Amino acid sequence: MDDFLKLFENYILGTALLCWAVAQILKVLLYLIKNRRFSFERVVGAGGMPSSHSATVCGLTTAVGRVCGLDSPMFAIAFVLACIVMYDATGVRRAAGEQAKVLNRLLEGQQVDPQKALKEFLGHTPLEVLAGAVLGIVLAAVLPIG
């Protein structure tokens, strides 16, 4: 049980989770302001401004760098992971979301169950990824280690 409780004392894990939570809250608020309606999909779904994936991995990478050093193997692993996640968000997942939009438009006149529509919010624009990355880095840089 003591080992489980130590998870809550882990600065690196806590920082990454905080970065994710802040990005998700901002995503919901920005969607609400822009569209004048609440969307539960923005609470749990992928896509949107800022990228919570980018905020999480950049917060994680920054926290690892602060604790373990920029020359540590752990920082190298976190950095590579962050690069892959952000590349995937703007590349593969964004392309899949764009394809979903086209397929959904093609199926609009057909007798297809609306529940089966493809999810269009999958990836991110480069600006959404950049905003998430900056958010994660800044939050991790200002949080006290301890």
ABEGO torsion letter per residue (X at the ends): XAAAAAAAABAAAAAAAAAAAAAAAAAAAAAAAAAGBBBAAAAABBEEOBBAAAAAAAAAAAAAAAAAEAABAAAAAAAAAAAAAAAAAABAAAAAAAAAAAAAAAAAABBBBAAABBBABABBBAAAAAAAAAAAAAAAAABBBX
